[in-house]
Amino acid sequence: MTRSVAVDGVDIRYADDGDGTPVVFVHGAYVTGSLWGETVGHLSVDHRCITPTWPFGAHAQPVGSSADLGVVAAGQRIARFIELLNLREVTLVANDTGGGVLLSALGASTLDLSRIAKIVLTNCDSYEHFPPQAFAPLVRVCRASELAGRLLLRILTTRRGITRFVDAVTLRGIDPHAYAEIFGGFLASASVRRDAVRFTTGLDRRYTLAAAQAIKNCSVPVLVLWGADDPMFPVSHAERLASAFPRASLQILHGSRTYVMVDRPEATADAIRTFTRVRSKPDRLG
């Protein structure tokens, strides 16, 4: 079921499927919540799966020049969304740029951790890799000139551009018939791509580096679920995160790049399901 809610002046459309433990998904730049579709299909048989399309550059309608699309505002929007839906005991699942936003929110104390039961981080930005090295030139262009940024993003929407993008983040590929659904406004709207430029300019490692202490102090159980065959986010990034969170476990998915939900949708769902069912041990006192 597709719904919408206004969060800080921005309309957030989201799919709400299944019943049970609530799982809220956070995607990366230039894609919609539909990216999680196959994983949600497996997981929603026994979980409530909520898949918003965040204003990360593929949302359906432009948000307007007054909306803050920066990293801090993005994290606040996630927290506010959970609050507005009155969700509790949430498992928060993030990927790609969305993981960087989530970690930044931890660092800024934006998230109400009383509503978050568990966190799942799939291949994503972290520490000094926000943006990752392969994405950094695009960020620099967008910062230097909005026009140049819009032109470069327009090139990404060509058949060659989108094919290169998909090849970089998946092994399995994405059916071209699904491009319109997965890439949404990024493909369809020049105005949304203008928003995408604004979102892109805000990506900065200072936010994820500032989260280092919050990661060490995080009381929430974390699953680091990582595609093994990802040149953009290698397994060493996952190992660093898993060793830094005090209550973390690491699971490697072979046969996957950045988009584990595309390359290994059933395995991703199974890992999330198993993680949500593990009873959390209380923190040690003293």
Secondary structure by P-SEA (a helix, b strand, c coil): cccccccccbbbbbbbbbbccbbbbbbccccccccaaaaaaaaccccbbbbbbcccccccccccccccccaaaaaaaaaaaaaaacccccbbbbcaaaaaaaaaaaaacccccccccbbbbcccccccccccccaaaaaaaaaacaaaaaaaaaaaacaaaaaaaaaacccccccccccccccccccccaaaaaaaaaaaaaccaaaaaaaaaaaaaccbbbbbccccccccccaaaaaaaaaaccbbbbbbbcccccccccccaaaaaaaaaaaaaccccccccc
